Amino acid sequence: MILLFGTASLAYSGFTSYHSAKSSLREFSISMQIYMDNLSSALQSESDFNQVIVASDSNFALLSTNGVSGASSLPPLYNLRQIINYHDNACCVNMISDYKLDGLYYSSKLFPVKNTQAYRAAYRRIGESCFANNAVLGQWFHEKVADDDYLIFQNRKGSLGLCTMFSLQKYTSQYPIPSFTDNSVVSIFSSDKVIKSRDILENRGIGLVNLQNALNTSHLALYNGNLVFSYYIEGCHIGIAVVTPFSEFFMSVLDRILMAIIFLILMVLIFVVFYTTTSWILLTPIVKISDFSKEITQTHSYSVSKPSRIKEMQNIQAALVSLAKTVSELEAIRRTEEEKKVHALLQYYQLQTRSHFFLNCLKSLYGMLESAQIDKMKLMIIAFSNHLRYLFHDNISTVPLSSELQEIEDYYQILSLDSGKIFLLNIEVEEELTEYLVPPLVIQSFLENSFKYNDGKKGVVLFSVKVNSTMENDSAYMCIHMQDNGEGYPGEVLDAINQRVRFSFEDNHVGINNLKHRLSILYGEKYSFAFYNLPGGGACSTISIPLIRN
């Protein structure tokens, strides 16, 4: 929300700044357009006067003919002079040039106090040029007169010419050209040259071609870090340009931009204060409820140690305590049920054995009784009773490794006494591992399979057990390695027993599958097994379980 509001405020501030700058440019453009319209109107008025006198005035018509001379020319000449004197102003004068008499008549209103001779010479040159073959008639053109710039408009009839001379210096002094800033440069240009401020513009890298972009219209452009406002009067062949450094323009609208920035900052601060206050009002109850819930979870204290002063919060705290109690009771019930389930499942897998083993033991005892092998029978009964006691022991989840090894010795006695095979058992265990816990009967199934399915080499069956500790992924494990000297596991058996545990009640490989089920229940994923055959023969089984001390 803050990001969206800030973005919107920034966009508004940018738009305001842009609008302010654009408004300043538009205001200046309007003032310049008004100025150019007034100048155009003034020039149009002077050119219209010139054309009307030459084309329609009877006095000018009489004087322009060869038939009027001497005293008869005085009345029309007087009348024409009066008309011209009445029309002339401080910015513009009209000059009558008589080609036949080589005479000039003009007002000296545009003459300065000093250097009048240069102006008289310039006026005579202009009057004579009116009758030249290449004279420019019926349109304005620029002419340098002494130290001033004039716009000239001339027409002729017969031997008489009328030249309108418009002083740019006088006009711009009486009607100053609008300037955008104090450092703006005002320039006047025609279609073929820069009339005013040419050197200053050249220093800024701006030439006539840059100013002439405004021909037939007004124009705004940026050249070499300067804003150029150009305005051109097509009919008068005269244009005005105002060149302003962009930095000056920026400073001129800086106050508006600063106002927009201040507005943006104030809006953001107001929103942040509003958001913070609103969040505190709305989120404080939620935070308190969350903290109280964490306190109950961490301390397991089902009581309200610090009741809130707000009645609604007191009700919520009481409800949370009641809910936590209910959840704790349900969790305890769930754990109890889970433990019972796991206990029953372990019992099932541990007690699942083939009944013929017990029957074979009983038959063996009966055979020993018939043959009066009393001593052997005693050993068989002791070993068999120890095995049954171990099998039905209450603590069936895990046992110390020493108890498991003792069970293996008893089971080995049962197998040895019940058969005529030569069966050897070799056990190598790190002494410090005997007190660590292992699942019961973790070795028994492999010992039984080796005895049952192998004849060994040269009639001798050897079963070896090696127990050591290893480190895997910074965790300590007990590694139980078992192997015999038989033919090894059949291929299809290896494929079956190397699969990860599946919780189903298999009829094949019951002992190994039951062991894998029990390992999964006890250790989750923190165990591993591998079954393979040695190159020279013999089945190998390796089981790794976490090291857990008794």
Secondary structure as UniProt FT lines:
FT   HELIX           2..56
FT   HELIX           58..63
FT   TURN            66..67
FT   HELIX           70..73
FT   HELIX           74..87
FT   STRAND          92..98
FT   TURN            99..102
FT   STRAND          103..105
FT   TURN            109..110
FT   HELIX           116..129
FT   TURN            130..131
FT   TURN            133..134
FT   STRAND          141..145
FT   TURN            146..147
FT   STRAND          148..157
FT   TURN            158..159
FT   STRAND          160..167
FT   HELIX           168..174
FT   TURN            182..183
FT   STRAND          185..190
FT   HELIX           198..203
FT   TURN            204..205
FT   HELIX           208..211
FT   HELIX           212..214
FT   TURN            215..216
FT   STRAND          219..223
FT   TURN            224..225
FT   STRAND          226..233
FT   HELIX           234..236
FT   STRAND          238..245
FT   HELIX           246..252
FT   HELIX           254..299
FT   HELIX           311..351
FT   HELIX           355..370
FT   TURN            371..372
FT   HELIX           374..391
FT   STRAND          399..400
FT   HELIX           401..417
FT   STRAND          422..429
FT   HELIX           431..433
FT   TURN            434..435
FT   STRAND          436..438
FT   TURN            440..443
FT   HELIX           444..453
FT   TURN            458..459
FT   STRAND          460..472
FT   TURN            473..474
FT   STRAND          475..484
FT   HELIX           491..497
FT   HELIX           510..523
FT   TURN            524..525
FT   STRAND          528..533
FT   TURN            535..536
FT   STRAND          539..546
//
